[in-house]
Amino acid sequence: MVKHLVISTSGNPDSNSRRMGRAAFVHLQKKKVDSDWIDLREIDLPLCDADKCYGMPGSKKLSAAIEHADGILIAAPVYNYDVAAATKNMIELTGSAWEDKIVGFLCAAGGHASYMSVMAYANSLMLDFRCVIIPRFAFATSEAFDGERITDKKITQRIEQVAEELARFTKALRG
């Protein structure tokens, strides 16, 4: 049976990207898709130093979760026209665990101008680890949210589409 993982990479307790990830996770569960949730705020991760960081408990736990998943959704904030550093650190810490995964992105940003910010990470995952990247991703600005709720119906639909595409791609390639 194929396994899916949704990872929230934001350190912000009031994170819109986490809300997007949660919405995708709930949608996958409603569709009876086998999936797990990881919030990087709940894991003690070191900064990647290309040395002892890989043996630390948080790194090992995260690597194992990624390794056991077939399809992964990354919910990431965008700061200064780039995906947040915690996302890059996560990929660096877990490296080869990403090999041959199906990966999708859910991004929250302050403005519309950085909608392509995820491409460097998508390219890295494709080229370094031979991941299949879902060509549809969700990108939302703060206008799509009211407190804890996602109020923009198009964004909600897009999140659900990305989650469904992840499940579809994963089933087709791993099922």
C-alpha positions as CSV (number, residue, x, y, z in Angstrom):
1,M,0.0,0.0,0.0
2,V,1.3,3.5,-0.8
3,K,2.0,5.9,1.9
4,H,1.7,9.7,1.9
5,L,3.2,12.4,4.1
6,V,2.4,16.1,4.6
7,I,5.2,18.1,6.1
8,S,4.7,21.6,7.5
9,T,8.1,23.5,7.4
10,S,7.1,26.8,9.0
11,G,8.4,27.9,12.4
12,N,5.6,30.4,12.8
13,P,2.9,29.4,15.3
14,D,0.4,31.4,13.2
15,S,1.5,29.9,9.8
16,N,-0.7,30.1,6.7
17,S,1.4,27.4,5.0
18,R,0.7,25.1,8.0
19,R,-3.1,25.8,7.5
20,M,-2.7,24.8,3.9
21,G,-0.9,21.6,4.8
22,R,-3.5,20.8,7.4
23,A,-6.3,21.3,4.8
24,A,-4.5,19.0,2.4
25,F,-3.9,16.4,5.2
26,V,-7.6,16.5,6.2
27,H,-8.7,16.2,2.6
28,L,-6.4,13.1,2.1
29,Q,-7.9,11.6,5.2
30,K,-11.5,12.2,4.0
31,K,-10.6,10.5,0.8
32,K,-9.3,7.5,2.8
33,V,-5.7,8.1,1.6
34,D,-3.1,6.6,3.9
35,S,-1.2,9.7,5.1
36,D,0.8,11.1,8.1
37,W,1.4,14.6,9.3
38,I,4.7,16.1,10.4
39,D,5.2,19.6,11.7
40,L,8.9,20.6,11.9
41,R,8.1,22.8,14.9
42,E,7.6,19.6,16.8
43,I,11.0,18.1,15.9
44,D,14.3,19.2,17.3
45,L,16.3,19.6,14.0
46,P,19.9,20.8,13.9
47,L,21.2,23.1,11.2
48,C,22.9,21.0,8.6
49,D,26.6,21.0,9.2
50,A,27.4,18.1,6.8
51,D,28.8,16.2,9.7
52,K,27.2,15.2,13.0
53,C,23.8,16.6,12.1
54,Y,22.7,13.4,10.3
55,G,23.0,11.2,13.4
56,M,20.9,13.5,15.6
57,P,17.6,12.1,16.8
58,G,15.4,14.7,15.0
59,S,17.2,14.1,11.7
60,K,16.9,10.4,12.0
61,K,13.2,10.6,12.8
62,L,12.5,12.9,9.9
63,S,14.6,10.9,7.5
64,A,12.7,7.7,8.4
65,A,9.3,9.3,7.9
66,I,10.4,10.6,4.5
67,E,12.0,7.3,3.5
68,H,8.8,5.4,4.4
69,A,6.5,7.7,2.3
70,D,5.9,7.3,-1.4
71,G,4.3,10.7,-1.9
72,I,5.1,13.9,0.0
73,L,3.5,17.3,0.2
74,I,5.7,20.1,1.5
75,A,3.8,23.0,3.1
76,A,6.2,25.9,3.1
77,P,6.3,29.6,3.7
78,V,7.9,31.9,1.3
79,Y,10.1,34.7,2.7
80,N,12.1,37.3,0.6
81,Y,11.2,35.6,-2.7
82,D,12.4,32.2,-1.6
83,V,11.1,29.1,0.2
84,A,12.0,29.4,3.9
85,A,15.4,28.2,5.1
86,A,13.9,25.5,7.3
87,T,12.7,23.8,4.1
88,K,16.1,23.8,2.6
89,N,17.6,22.6,5.9
90,M,15.1,19.7,6.0
91,I,16.1,18.6,2.5
92,E,19.8,18.8,3.3
93,L,19.4,16.9,6.6
94,T,17.4,14.1,5.0
95,G,19.1,13.9,1.6
96,S,18.9,10.4,0.1
97,A,15.6,9.7,1.9
98,W,14.0,11.7,-0.9
99,E,15.1,9.4,-3.7
100,D,12.3,8.5,-6.1
101,K,9.5,10.2,-4.2
102,I,6.5,11.9,-5.6
103,V,6.5,15.5,-4.3
104,G,4.0,18.4,-4.3
105,F,4.2,21.9,-2.9
106,L,1.8,24.1,-0.9
107,C,3.2,27.6,-0.4
108,A,2.1,30.7,1.5
109,A,3.6,34.1,0.8
110,G,3.2,37.8,1.6
111,G,2.6,38.7,-2.1
112,H,2.0,37.3,-5.5
113,A,5.4,38.2,-7.0
114,S,7.2,35.1,-5.5
115,Y,4.9,32.4,-6.9
116,M,7.8,30.7,-8.7
117,S,10.0,30.6,-5.6
118,V,9.5,26.8,-5.2
119,M,11.2,26.0,-8.5
120,A,14.7,25.8,-7.2
121,Y,13.6,23.2,-4.6
122,A,11.6,21.3,-7.2
123,N,14.6,21.3,-9.5
124,S,16.9,20.1,-6.8
125,L,14.6,17.3,-5.8
126,M,14.2,16.3,-9.4
127,L,17.8,16.4,-10.4
128,D,19.5,15.3,-7.1
129,F,17.0,12.7,-6.0
130,R,15.0,11.8,-9.1
131,C,11.8,12.9,-7.5
132,V,8.7,13.2,-9.6
133,I,7.3,16.7,-9.0
134,I,3.5,17.3,-9.2
135,P,3.2,20.0,-11.8
136,R,0.3,21.6,-10.0
137,F,1.0,23.4,-6.7
138,A,-0.9,25.7,-4.5
139,F,0.3,29.2,-3.8
140,A,-1.6,31.6,-1.5
141,T,-1.1,35.1,0.0
142,S,-2.5,36.3,3.3
143,E,-5.6,37.6,1.5
144,A,-6.8,33.9,1.3
145,F,-7.0,33.6,5.1
146,D,-9.1,35.0,7.9
147,G,-7.5,33.9,11.2
148,E,-7.5,30.1,11.3
149,R,-9.7,29.7,8.2
150,I,-8.9,29.6,4.5
151,T,-11.6,31.8,3.1
152,D,-10.6,31.8,-0.6
153,K,-12.6,29.0,-2.2
154,K,-10.2,28.8,-5.2
155,I,-7.3,28.3,-2.9
156,T,-9.1,25.5,-1.0
157,Q,-10.0,23.9,-4.3
158,R,-6.4,24.2,-5.4
159,I,-5.1,22.6,-2.2
160,E,-7.5,19.7,-2.6
161,Q,-6.5,19.3,-6.3
162,V,-2.8,19.2,-5.3
163,A,-3.6,16.5,-2.6
164,E,-5.6,14.5,-5.1
165,E,-2.9,14.8,-7.7
166,L,-0.3,13.5,-5.2
167,A,-2.5,10.5,-4.5
168,R,-3.2,9.9,-8.2
169,F,0.5,10.2,-9.2
170,T,1.6,8.0,-6.3
171,K,-0.9,5.3,-7.0
172,A,0.0,5.3,-10.7
173,L,3.7,5.2,-10.1
174,R,3.9,3.1,-6.9
175,G,0.5,1.3,-6.6
